[in-house]
Amino acid sequence: MCSTRNAMQPRELVLRILRLNLIPAPRVIAPGPATEFPVLHVDAQGSGRVVKTLDEARALSQAVAGVSRDRSAGDFFSEILPIEETAEVAVSGLAGEWHRMRCGTSQPERVKAISLAVRATYALGLYRALVTIGFGPGGPWVVHVEPGNPEGCRSLNGTRQLDSRIRFLGARAEYIAVDPRTGRGLDEFFDVWVKPDGEPALPLAGEVAPGGDWRTPPATYLWISSPVPRRDMPLSTRFMFQGEPSSGFLRALDRSVAVLGMMVCRPDDVRERNGTGEGLLGSYRVTGEGSFEYTTVPSLLWSPRAMRRVCEAVAGEVERYNGAQGAGACIENGTPGTGSAARHGDPGEMGKFKGKHEIWSSHLERLYRWQRAYYHADKTFFSVPPCLPLDSAPGGDFRPLWGLDAPAFSDSCVTLGTDIVSAGHKSQGKGVMVRAGVRSALVEWENVLSPDVLEADDFNGGTSAWAPATLIRPNPTAARTLTLPEGAILRADVTSNVRCLRVGPIIGIMAPRLGKGQRFGIETDRFRHMVRLGAEMGLLVYVFFPEPAPGEGPTLDPVAGFVKGWTHRDRRGWSAEWLPLPDVVYDRHIPDPVTGGARDVAQEFSGACPQAVFINSLPLVRLCRDKLMTHDVLSGVPEIAAHLPVTEAVREASQAARFASFRRRAFLKLRGGTGTKGLALIENLGSRYRITRREKGAPPRVDEVQGQASLLRFLSDVLQIPAPGTPPRREPCPEFIIQEGIDLAPLPEGAGSAFEVRVVYQKGGAGVWLRTGMVVRANPEAEGFVLPGVELHHRVGDFLELALPGRVNEVKAAVRRVARMIPPVLERHSGRGGEISVDFGIDRNGKPWLIEVNSKPATLFRDIGAFELRKLTLLRVLNYAVALHRELRGI
């Protein structure tokens, strides 16, 4: 039985440790509602049982999700793998051989299985083990590990006495070479030999070693060494040794050198490390007879102090290992022990104090704590400053840190999509001015480059260099001057005098600052796709908050011309950096629906950065937000007025009560509200009235009052309008409108209580209004109006067939006919626009009635699986931003 002090039995610990080391093995799981059944239940004695349902799992064990686990139970659940055959591999040290072969595997499969068994033994802190390997689709997997050897010895401390000592020869630290004019590196790794004391033997630039073992890059190139100077080229340090490798020595390096190397890295630099072949941190490779190398990330060449410190640690581990060898100590499993019983694995000696099962459990518990420490340390390094003092930041040439001369280059350069030499423009002035937002950099003609053969693919799709637009890539110096992301390839317009390249448009998505941990909320996916599509089009797209968080410093500097923006990169996620002010703003900042005294952050940003234009002009946004003003403007068009419900401004409670008393249904709304904030449905039931209110995230609230007098008192409390002759309130009252309720087409039971048809209109690159698509918003609950956060979304044709069978095409045509007239009318009475949505209710006769117009709509196409329409909505915003920018800049 498993000891009660242990939370897990040995087999569960084995599987967890193996997977912690990225070794394929059955996954230990805690079954829950999302679990795919069947799963395997393993009891404390190691017997397995197939479990087919969550109820069965809960009845069988406490090792399920959401249940406090009894630490003395010793059972667990694991996934069931498609294993067809098994075989056993006997492992001793770093070598393995077939022990009991139960399947007819090919030679490559055997080699892979042996390698897997050696890795598993190493990761479990063992020297000898019998490893069961499972074969099947997706395999092989490590199924079971039994400590000991094929001859029956079950000692955990068994070891062999190695004849040779280990000698530390030095290290090879990698770097890459970067052309300072383009910022592009050669697609080749270079390395420097580092002596055992940490001092490098740096060759001269352009030097080639006899025999071609190594060479150096051209003299004009920068030498860059940091953990990941390029995403596809992580750098490492290879420590060279003479002697025979042993698992004990490699583990000692894992627990000291590899961890230390990570700790001297800056957090941002170690996010992407080399995958390791053995253990969790480092890997080894035999390089010849009697020699081997141990590789770990990062390359430490950029920091003399870090390189010396790690080399000292390696030398210390070698000295301790050789001392233990000389004293005859057992160190193979990472736990020193002495004596013949420990060295030869005498089970009788060990059995005097502990049983084999308890020894195995104790060993695994200790090892599991080690492995968890590795894992948490790895995660912690991403956020905690390094523990060792470092030299100046990596990213530039590292040679000056070592006291060596390096080429100095600080000029701005740009690489263009095609060669411009033949165009004859070099004679015009000293160079070309590159602008990004309000920032600029002068690039001399000799530093205006065309792509070489290796870079030509990056510019596919670009136009002729001095056509109306081209693609450019600034070098790091130019990127820093313009506050552009390094390595970005961006679209640029060419001015008429051919002396200026204007990068852009730079598009900023203005978003509200949400609570802790939310960042962009439900808009996150939309923003990520916009940033990605923008990059494909050569556009810099980022998200920014118009106001800083409490306690945060300034995030906007209109004078210097930059703002703190969020960009997204694959595999790295979201990151914030200083970027140029936007040329075009896509406003997704939805203010709280309060009174007119609320801050207008868009107006404030426009005042601070007047050069930025909005996709929807601020007058259009204000018009769409004001429901009464929108109604008045649209009422002037007879074709639209016929589809507007009766709407009045509420000036006193008696007026609203009288309005509701003459209609079956009426809606009380905030004049400038969003969502269902301040919304109330008033139903006239004859002698009484039912008032239904529900705001996002809150349960519904239903009140019933008897007679018009009671309704008047109720509305007086809601409207907060002071009675005539009373002193005015200190704060202005919220303004309300009251609107006639539409007798909506009935829905079948289970389909919901109310629905609206949303039509999305946008402008694309041509600058004209286009219908992007339509979607139904339906409330599955009983309120009688559509509620954000509760609503479900459907394809229009499918849903209309439920409400009005056989009339789908007729209703859709009527909706389109009215909807297409609305955007131009609103634009004509306010200002330029690029995106709005129009919501319609459909009555029993199939007639559409305008409910609301939104200038910051959720397009909802993803929810109905219309992914091409969803992509089209984003592309049209980006294309319109380009057209708007060119029009206003006179390009």
Secondary structure in CASP SS format (residue, H / E / C, confidence):
PFRMAT SS
TARGET T0000
AUTHOR 0000-0000-0000
METHOD secondary structure of the structure
MODEL  1
M C 1.00
C C 1.00
S C 1.00
T C 1.00
R C 1.00
N C 1.00
A C 1.00
M C 1.00
Q C 1.00
P H 1.00
R H 1.00
E H 1.00
L H 1.00
V H 1.00
L H 1.00
R H 1.00
I H 1.00
L H 1.00
R H 1.00
L H 1.00
N C 1.00
L C 1.00
I C 1.00
P C 1.00
A C 1.00
P C 1.00
R C 1.00
V E 1.00
I E 1.00
A C 1.00
P C 1.00
G C 1.00
P C 1.00
A C 1.00
T C 1.00
E C 1.00
F C 1.00
P C 1.00
V E 1.00
L E 1.00
H E 1.00
V E 1.00
D C 1.00
A C 1.00
Q C 1.00
G C 1.00
S C 1.00
G E 1.00
R E 1.00
V E 1.00
V E 1.00
K C 1.00
T C 1.00
L H 1.00
D H 1.00
E H 1.00
A H 1.00
R H 1.00
A H 1.00
L H 1.00
S C 1.00
Q C 1.00
A C 1.00
V C 1.00
A C 1.00
G C 1.00
V C 1.00
S C 1.00
R C 1.00
D C 1.00
R C 1.00
S C 1.00
A C 1.00
G C 1.00
D C 1.00
F E 1.00
F E 1.00
S E 1.00
E C 1.00
I C 1.00
L C 1.00
P C 1.00
I C 1.00
E C 1.00
E E 1.00
T E 1.00
A E 1.00
E E 1.00
V E 1.00
A E 1.00
V E 1.00
S E 1.00
G C 1.00
L C 1.00
A E 1.00
G E 1.00
E E 1.00
W E 1.00
H E 1.00
R E 1.00
M C 1.00
R C 1.00
C C 1.00
G C 1.00
T C 1.00
S C 1.00
Q H 1.00
P H 1.00
E H 1.00
R H 1.00
V H 1.00
K H 1.00
A H 1.00
I H 1.00
S H 1.00
L H 1.00
A H 1.00
V H 1.00
R H 1.00
A H 1.00
T H 1.00
Y H 1.00
A H 1.00
L C 1.00
G C 1.00
L C 1.00
Y C 1.00
R E 1.00
A E 1.00
L E 1.00
V E 1.00
T E 1.00
I E 1.00
G E 1.00
F E 1.00
G C 1.00
P C 1.00
G C 1.00
G C 1.00
P C 1.00
W E 1.00
V E 1.00
V E 1.00
H E 1.00
V E 1.00
E E 1.00
P E 1.00
G C 1.00
N C 1.00
P C 1.00
E C 1.00
G C 1.00
C C 1.00
R C 1.00
S C 1.00
L C 1.00
N C 1.00
G C 1.00
T C 1.00
R C 1.00
Q C 1.00
L C 1.00
D C 1.00
S C 1.00
R C 1.00
I C 1.00
R E 1.00
F E 1.00
L E 1.00
G E 1.00
A E 1.00
R E 1.00
A E 1.00
E E 1.00
Y E 1.00
I E 1.00
A E 1.00
V E 1.00
D C 1.00
P C 1.00
R C 1.00
T C 1.00
G C 1.00
R C 1.00
G E 1.00
L C 1.00
D C 1.00
E C 1.00
F C 1.00
F E 1.00
D E 1.00
V E 1.00
W E 1.00
V E 1.00
K C 1.00
P C 1.00
D C 1.00
G C 1.00
E C 1.00
P E 1.00
A E 1.00
L C 1.00
P C 1.00
L C 1.00
A C 1.00
G C 1.00
E C 1.00
V E 1.00
A C 1.00
P H 1.00
G H 1.00
G H 1.00
D C 1.00
W C 1.00
R E 1.00
T C 1.00
P C 1.00
P C 1.00
A C 1.00
T C 1.00
Y C 1.00
L E 1.00
W E 1.00
I E 1.00
S C 1.00
S C 1.00
P C 1.00
V C 1.00
P C 1.00
R E 1.00
R C 1.00
D C 1.00
M E 1.00
P C 1.00
L C 1.00
S C 1.00
T E 1.00
R E 1.00
F E 1.00
M E 1.00
F E 1.00
Q E 1.00
G C 1.00
E C 1.00
P C 1.00
S C 1.00
S H 1.00
G H 1.00
F H 1.00
L H 1.00
R H 1.00
A H 1.00
L H 1.00
D H 1.00
R H 1.00
S H 1.00
V H 1.00
A H 1.00
V H 1.00
L H 1.00
G H 1.00
M H 1.00
M H 1.00
V C 1.00
C C 1.00
R C 1.00
P H 1.00
D H 1.00
D H 1.00
V H 1.00
R C 1.00
E C 1.00
R C 1.00
N C 1.00
G C 1.00
T C 1.00
G C 1.00
E C 1.00
G C 1.00
L C 1.00
L C 1.00
G C 1.00
S E 1.00
Y E 1.00
R E 1.00
V E 1.00
T E 1.00
G E 1.00
E C 1.00
G C 1.00
S E 1.00
F E 1.00
E E 1.00
Y E 1.00
T E 1.00
T E 1.00
V C 1.00
P C 1.00
S C 1.00
L C 1.00
L C 1.00
W C 1.00
S C 1.00
P H 1.00
R H 1.00
A H 1.00
M H 1.00
R H 1.00
R H 1.00
V H 1.00
C H 1.00
E H 1.00
A H 1.00
V H 1.00
A H 1.00
G H 1.00
E H 1.00
V H 1.00
E H 1.00
R H 1.00
Y H 1.00
N H 1.00
G H 1.00
A H 1.00
Q H 1.00
G H 1.00
A H 1.00
G C 1.00
A C 1.00
C E 1.00
I C 1.00
E C 1.00
N C 1.00
G C 1.00
T C 1.00
P C 1.00
G E 1.00
T C 1.00
G C 1.00
S H 1.00
A H 1.00
A H 1.00
R H 1.00
H H 1.00
G C 1.00
D C 1.00
P H 1.00
G H 1.00
E H 1.00
M H 1.00
G H 1.00
K C 1.00
F C 1.00
K C 1.00
G C 1.00
K H 1.00
H H 1.00
E H 1.00
I H 1.00
W H 1.00
S H 1.00
S H 1.00
H H 1.00
L H 1.00
E H 1.00
R H 1.00
L H 1.00
Y H 1.00
R H 1.00
W H 1.00
Q H 1.00
R H 1.00
A H 1.00
Y H 1.00
Y H 1.00
H H 1.00
A H 1.00
D H 1.00
K H 1.00
T H 1.00
F C 1.00
F C 1.00
S C 1.00
V C 1.00
P C 1.00
P C 1.00
C C 1.00
L C 1.00
P C 1.00
L C 1.00
D C 1.00
S C 1.00
A C 1.00
P C 1.00
G C 1.00
G C 1.00
D C 1.00
F C 1.00
R H 1.00
P H 1.00
L H 1.00
W H 1.00
G C 1.00
L C 1.00
D C 1.00
A C 1.00
P C 1.00
A C 1.00
F C 1.00
S C 1.00
D C 1.00
S C 1.00
C C 1.00
V E 1.00
T E 1.00
L E 1.00
G C 1.00
T C 1.00
D C 1.00
I C 1.00
V H 1.00
S H 1.00
A H 1.00
G C 1.00
H C 1.00
K C 1.00
S C 1.00
Q C 1.00
G C 1.00
K C 1.00
G E 1.00
V E 1.00
M E 1.00
V E 1.00
R E 1.00
A E 1.00
G C 1.00
V C 1.00
R E 1.00
S E 1.00
A E 1.00
L E 1.00
V E 1.00
E E 1.00
W H 1.00
E H 1.00
N H 1.00
V E 1.00
L E 1.00
S C 1.00
P C 1.00
D C 1.00
V H 1.00
L H 1.00
E H 1.00
A H 1.00
D H 1.00
D H 1.00
F H 1.00
N C 1.00
G C 1.00
G C 1.00
T C 1.00
S C 1.00
A C 1.00
W C 1.00
A C 1.00
P C 1.00
A E 1.00
T E 1.00
L E 1.00
I E 1.00
R E 1.00
P E 1.00
N C 1.00
P H 1.00
T H 1.00
A H 1.00
A H 1.00
R H 1.00
T H 1.00
L H 1.00
T C 1.00
L C 1.00
P C 1.00
E C 1.00
G C 1.00
A C 1.00
I C 1.00
L E 1.00
R E 1.00
A E 1.00
D E 1.00
V E 1.00
T C 1.00
S C 1.00
N C 1.00
V C 1.00
R C 1.00
C E 1.00
L E 1.00
R E 1.00
V E 1.00
G C 1.00
P C 1.00
I C 1.00
I E 1.00
G E 1.00
I E 1.00
M E 1.00
A C 1.00
P C 1.00
R C 1.00
L C 1.00
G C 1.00
K C 1.00
G C 1.00
Q C 1.00
R C 1.00
F C 1.00
G H 1.00
I H 1.00
E H 1.00
T H 1.00
D H 1.00
R H 1.00
F H 1.00
R H 1.00
H H 1.00
M H 1.00
V H 1.00
R H 1.00
L H 1.00
G H 1.00
A H 1.00
E H 1.00
M C 1.00
G C 1.00
L C 1.00
L C 1.00
V E 1.00
Y E 1.00
V E 1.00
F E 1.00
F C 1.00
P C 1.00
E C 1.00
P C 1.00
A C 1.00
P C 1.00
G C 1.00
E C 1.00
G C 1.00
P C 1.00
T C 1.00
L E 1.00
D E 1.00
P C 1.00
V C 1.00
A C 1.00
G C 1.00
F E 1.00
V E 1.00
K E 1.00
G E 1.00
W E 1.00
T E 1.00
H E 1.00
R E 1.00
D C 1.00
R C 1.00
R C 1.00
G E 1.00
W E 1.00
S E 1.00
A E 1.00
E E 1.00
W E 1.00
L E 1.00
P E 1.00
L C 1.00
P C 1.00
D C 1.00
V E 1.00
V E 1.00
Y E 1.00
D E 1.00
R C 1.00
H C 1.00
I C 1.00
P C 1.00
D C 1.00
P C 1.00
V C 1.00
T C 1.00
G C 1.00
G C 1.00
A C 1.00
R C 1.00
D C 1.00
V H 1.00
A H 1.00
Q H 1.00
E H 1.00
F H 1.00
S H 1.00
G H 1.00
A H 1.00
C C 1.00
P C 1.00
Q C 1.00
A C 1.00
V E 1.00
F E 1.00
I C 1.00
N C 1.00
S C 1.00
L H 1.00
P H 1.00
L H 1.00
V H 1.00
R H 1.00
L H 1.00
C H 1.00
R H 1.00
D C 1.00
K H 1.00
L H 1.00
M H 1.00
T H 1.00
H H 1.00
D H 1.00
V H 1.00
L H 1.00
S H 1.00
G C 1.00
V C 1.00
P H 1.00
E H 1.00
I H 1.00
A H 1.00
A C 1.00
H C 1.00
L C 1.00
P C 1.00
V C 1.00
T E 1.00
E E 1.00
A E 1.00
V E 1.00
R C 1.00
E C 1.00
A H 1.00
S H 1.00
Q H 1.00
A H 1.00
A H 1.00
R H 1.00
F H 1.00
A H 1.00
S H 1.00
F C 1.00
R C 1.00
R C 1.00
R E 1.00
A E 1.00
F E 1.00
L E 1.00
K E 1.00
L E 1.00
R C 1.00
G C 1.00
G C 1.00
T C 1.00
G C 1.00
T C 1.00
K C 1.00
G C 1.00
L C 1.00
A E 1.00
L E 1.00
I E 1.00
E E 1.00
N E 1.00
L C 1.00
G C 1.00
S C 1.00
R E 1.00
Y E 1.00
R E 1.00
I E 1.00
T E 1.00
R E 1.00
R C 1.00
E C 1.00
K C 1.00
G C 1.00
A C 1.00
P C 1.00
P C 1.00
R E 1.00
V E 1.00
D E 1.00
E E 1.00
V E 1.00
Q E 1.00
G H 1.00
Q H 1.00
A H 1.00
S H 1.00
L H 1.00
L H 1.00
R H 1.00
F H 1.00
L H 1.00
S H 1.00
D H 1.00
V H 1.00
L H 1.00
Q C 1.00
I C 1.00
P C 1.00
A C 1.00
P C 1.00
G C 1.00
T C 1.00
P C 1.00
P C 1.00
R C 1.00
R C 1.00
E C 1.00
P C 1.00
C C 1.00
P C 1.00
E C 1.00
F E 1.00
I E 1.00
I E 1.00
Q E 1.00
E E 1.00
G C 1.00
I C 1.00
D C 1.00
L E 1.00
A C 1.00
P C 1.00
L C 1.00
P C 1.00
E C 1.00
G C 1.00
A C 1.00
G C 1.00
S C 1.00
A E 1.00
F E 1.00
E E 1.00
V E 1.00
R E 1.00
V E 1.00
V E 1.00
Y E 1.00
Q E 1.00
K E 1.00
G C 1.00
G C 1.00
A C 1.00
G C 1.00
V C 1.00
W E 1.00
L E 1.00
R E 1.00
T E 1.00
G E 1.00
M E 1.00
V E 1.00
V E 1.00
R E 1.00
A E 1.00
N E 1.00
P C 1.00
E C 1.00
A C 1.00
E C 1.00
G C 1.00
F C 1.00
V C 1.00
L C 1.00
P C 1.00
G C 1.00
V C 1.00
E C 1.00
L E 1.00
H E 1.00
H E 1.00
R C 1.00
V H 1.00
G H 1.00
D H 1.00
F H 1.00
L H 1.00
E H 1.00
L H 1.00
A H 1.00
L C 1.00
P C 1.00
G C 1.00
R C 1.00
V H 1.00
N H 1.00
E H 1.00
V H 1.00
K H 1.00
A H 1.00
A H 1.00
V H 1.00
R H 1.00
R H 1.00
V H 1.00
A H 1.00
R C 1.00
M C 1.00
I H 1.00
P H 1.00
P H 1.00
V H 1.00
L H 1.00
E H 1.00
R H 1.00
H C 1.00
S C 1.00
G C 1.00
R C 1.00
G C 1.00
G C 1.00
E E 1.00
I E 1.00
S E 1.00
V E 1.00
D E 1.00
F E 1.00
G E 1.00
I E 1.00
D E 1.00
R C 1.00
N C 1.00
G C 1.00
K C 1.00
P E 1.00
W E 1.00
L E 1.00
I E 1.00
E E 1.00
V E 1.00
N E 1.00
S C 1.00
K C 1.00
P C 1.00
A C 1.00
T C 1.00
L C 1.00
F H 1.00
R H 1.00
D H 1.00
I H 1.00
G C 1.00
A C 1.00
F H 1.00
E H 1.00
L H 1.00
R H 1.00
K H 1.00
L H 1.00
T H 1.00
L H 1.00
L H 1.00
R H 1.00
V H 1.00
L H 1.00
N H 1.00
Y H 1.00
A H 1.00
V H 1.00
A H 1.00
L H 1.00
H H 1.00
R H 1.00
E H 1.00
L H 1.00
R H 1.00
G C 1.00
I C 1.00
END
